[in-house]
């Protein structure tokens, strides 16, 4: 029977995976996802591309909230900053689109200091309210800075250039989004096995004990804000490249609520939980559309007229169900299923 409990070397504690078979399953999963465009239409590819892009931002929020223990409702603001940075850098300053993606993340990371520094002494609800206020401030700044952001009119975004080829359709962008997600998943896995990742866990579990061990709370909290905002800024730039047009109304406060729902449903602090939670929450509208279509035209009309109210209601119900029935989220369900099959027939 396979076990992951006992380790005999320090190197085993910092390995990406303790078993080689895990890499085989990962490569098989990546190959299956890479083959999906052969079976899906434009709508399906667009949904999966959106999941890949948003999952990058959710990985960032998971680092801040799930790993470092700092609750944030301001990631819609960082997403907005990343999207507008991508549009402004490529349209007004003619920065290459690939370079602008990562520069957008850097700009969002620098902007996180605006909310990160004043929030060092805040926890829980107070920190959440402060980050929520940051989103309102960013939205109003975008509206008032018409000379830079075009105000409420929005901005067109230059298409992504790859080896001289403009990526405008869903098919090539799907692979770009998948490659970026894999890059940031690998980056996150490596961060979590470093001293920085372990320090974040210590700050989350008991900040007073972490300070007694010599961990600088100010340094690591600010670092968590900056890394998280960098992820979200890159996700925002990819959102801009995918939609090719951005407007401040696209980045509503509901996005921050959805993002928090994704890590709660997926499993706080778990990388695969962030991915699973993103997929479930973004698939919910499609599942609702399918369910209402089966119910008849009357319910389809209700869905069209009350889409935002119904989505909010469903998100609330899903969060309550997971908090009550499975607090560890989809990651916890996956762990139980995997443990059952690994230990079968001795599983209980």
RADA-V81376 format. One record per residue. N is the residue number from 1. SS is DSSP state (A for helix, B for strand, O for the rest). PHI is phi in radians with two decimals (999 if undefined). Layout:
N,SS,PHI  N,SS,PHI
//
This chain:
1,O,999  2,O,-1.37  3,O,-2.38  4,O,-2.09  5,O,-1.43  6,O,-1.77  7,O,-2.17  8,O,-1.81  9,O,-2.32  10,A,-1.12  11,A,-1.06  12,A,-1.19  13,A,-1.32  14,O,-1.94  15,O,-1.25  16,O,-1.10  17,O,-2.61  18,O,-1.36  19,O,-2.30  20,A,-1.17  21,A,-1.08  22,A,-1.07  23,A,-1.12  24,A,-1.11  25,A,-1.15  26,A,-1.11  27,A,-1.11  28,A,-1.14  29,A,-1.14  30,A,-1.11  31,A,-1.11  32,A,-1.13  33,A,-1.16  34,A,-1.15  35,O,-1.55  36,A,-1.02  37,A,-1.02  38,A,-1.24  39,O,-2.02  40,O,-1.97  41,O,-1.53  42,A,-1.09  43,A,-1.13  44,A,-1.13  45,A,-1.12  46,A,-1.13  47,A,-1.13  48,A,-1.16  49,A,-1.09  50,A,-1.10  51,A,-1.08  52,A,-1.08  53,A,-1.17  54,A,-1.15  55,A,-1.07  56,A,-1.10  57,A,-1.14  58,A,-1.20  59,A,-1.04  60,A,-1.14  61,A,-1.12  62,A,-1.13  63,A,-1.10  64,A,-1.26  65,A,-1.60  66,A,-1.35  67,A,-1.70  68,O,-1.52  69,O,1.36  70,O,-1.84  71,O,-1.24  72,O,-2.35  73,O,-2.06  74,O,-1.94  75,A,-1.31  76,A,-1.11  77,A,-1.15  78,A,-1.18  79,A,-1.10  80,A,-1.11  81,A,-1.07  82,A,-1.09  83,A,-1.16  84,A,-1.22  85,A,-1.10  86,A,-1.06  87,A,-1.14  88,A,-1.23  89,A,-1.11  90,A,-1.46  91,A,-1.45  92,O,-1.59  93,O,-1.96  94,O,0.97  95,O,-1.30  96,O,-0.94  97,A,-1.08  98,A,-1.13  99,A,-1.18  100,A,-1.14  101,A,-1.02  102,A,-1.36  103,A,-1.13  104,A,-1.09  105,A,-1.11  106,A,-1.14  107,A,-1.10  108,A,-1.11  109,A,-1.13  110,A,-1.16  111,A,-1.15  112,A,-1.14  113,A,-1.13  114,A,-1.09  115,A,-1.70  116,A,-1.25  117,O,-1.13  118,O,-1.18  119,O,-1.65  120,O,-1.10  121,O,-1.72  122,O,-1.85  123,O,-2.45  124,A,1.00  125,A,-1.09  126,A,-1.13  127,A,-1.17  128,A,-1.09  129,A,-1.15  130,A,-1.09  131,A,-1.20  132,A,-1.14  133,A,-1.09  134,A,-1.05  135,A,-1.09  136,A,-1.07  137,A,-1.12  138,A,-1.11  139,A,-1.07  140,A,-1.23  141,A,-1.11  142,A,-1.12  143,A,-1.19  144,A,-1.47  145,O,-1.51  146,A,-1.12  147,A,-1.15  148,A,-1.84  149,A,-1.78  150,O,1.18  151,A,1.04  152,A,-1.33  153,A,-1.27  154,O,1.48  155,B,-2.37  156,B,-1.39  157,O,-2.07  158,O,-1.15  159,O,-1.19  160,B,-1.21  161,B,-1.83  162,B,-2.28  163,O,0.93  164,O,1.40  165,B,-1.92  166,B,-1.41  167,B,-1.63  168,O,-1.99  169,O,-1.61  170,A,-1.22  171,A,-1.09  172,A,-1.21  173,A,-1.15  174,A,-0.98  175,A,-1.29  176,A,-1.11  177,A,-1.11  178,A,-1.12  179,A,-1.10  180,A,-1.15  181,A,-1.11  182,A,-1.08  183,A,-1.06  184,A,-1.35  185,A,-1.14  186,A,-1.11  187,A,-1.08  188,A,-1.14  189,A,-1.04  190,A,-1.27  191,A,-1.10  192,A,-1.18  193,O,-1.72  194,O,-1.68  195,A,-1.09  196,A,-1.12  197,A,-1.08  198,A,-1.20  199,A,-1.15  200,A,-1.07  201,A,-1.10  202,A,-1.15  203,A,-1.11  204,A,-1.18  205,A,-1.30  206,O,-2.88  207,A,-1.17  208,A,-1.16  209,A,-1.13  210,A,-1.11  211,A,-1.13  212,A,-1.13  213,O,-1.44  214,O,1.71  215,O,-1.47  216,O,-1.35  217,A,-1.09  218,A,-1.09  219,A,-1.11  220,A,-1.35  221,A,-1.19  222,A,-1.11  223,A,-1.11  224,A,-1.11  225,A,-1.08  226,A,-1.22  227,A,-1.11  228,A,-1.08  229,A,-1.18  230,A,-1.09  231,A,-0.99  232,A,-1.20  233,A,-1.11  234,A,-1.11  235,A,-1.08  236,A,-1.10  237,A,-1.15  238,A,-1.22  239,A,-1.05  240,A,-1.11  241,A,-1.21  242,A,-1.32  243,A,-1.47  244,O,1.15  245,B,-2.73  246,B,-2.21  247,O,-2.53  248,A,-1.08  249,A,-1.19  250,A,-1.16  251,O,-1.84  252,O,-1.44  253,A,-1.13  254,A,-1.03  255,A,-1.10  256,A,-1.12  257,A,-1.15  258,A,-1.07  259,A,-1.09  260,A,-1.15  261,A,-1.11  262,A,-1.11  263,A,-1.34  264,A,-1.22  265,A,-1.18  266,A,-1.29  267,O,2.24  268,O,-1.10  269,O,1.43  270,O,-1.85  271,A,-1.17  272,A,-1.19  273,A,-1.14  274,A,-1.09  275,A,-1.19  276,A,-1.17  277,A,-1.12  278,A,-1.07  279,A,-1.09  280,A,-1.14  281,A,-1.13  282,A,-1.31  283,A,-1.46  284,A,-0.98  285,A,-1.02  286,A,-1.17  287,A,-1.15  288,A,-1.15  289,A,-1.04  290,A,-1.15  291,A,-1.15  292,A,-1.21  293,A,-1.14  294,A,-1.21  295,A,-1.35  296,O,2.18  297,A,-1.14  298,A,-1.08  299,A,-1.31  300,A,-1.14  301,A,-1.12  302,A,-1.08  303,A,-1.12  304,A,-1.23  305,A,-1.45  306,O,-2.20  307,A,-1.08  308,A,-1.22  309,A,-1.14  310,A,-1.19  311,A,-1.07  312,A,-1.07  313,A,-1.12  314,A,-1.16  315,A,-1.04  316,A,-1.08  317,A,-1.12  318,A,-1.11  319,A,-1.10  320,A,-1.10  321,A,-1.10  322,A,-1.21  323,A,-1.12  324,A,-1.48  325,A,-1.73  326,O,-2.54  327,O,-1.07  328,O,-1.43  329,A,1.26  330,A,-1.10  331,A,-1.11  332,A,-1.17  333,A,-1.10  334,A,-1.09  335,A,-1.10  336,A,-1.17  337,A,-1.12  338,A,-1.11  339,A,-1.12  340,A,-1.06  341,A,-1.33  342,A,-1.17  343,A,-1.63  344,O,-1.11  345,O,-1.62  346,O,-1.64  347,O,-1.22  348,O,-1.96
//
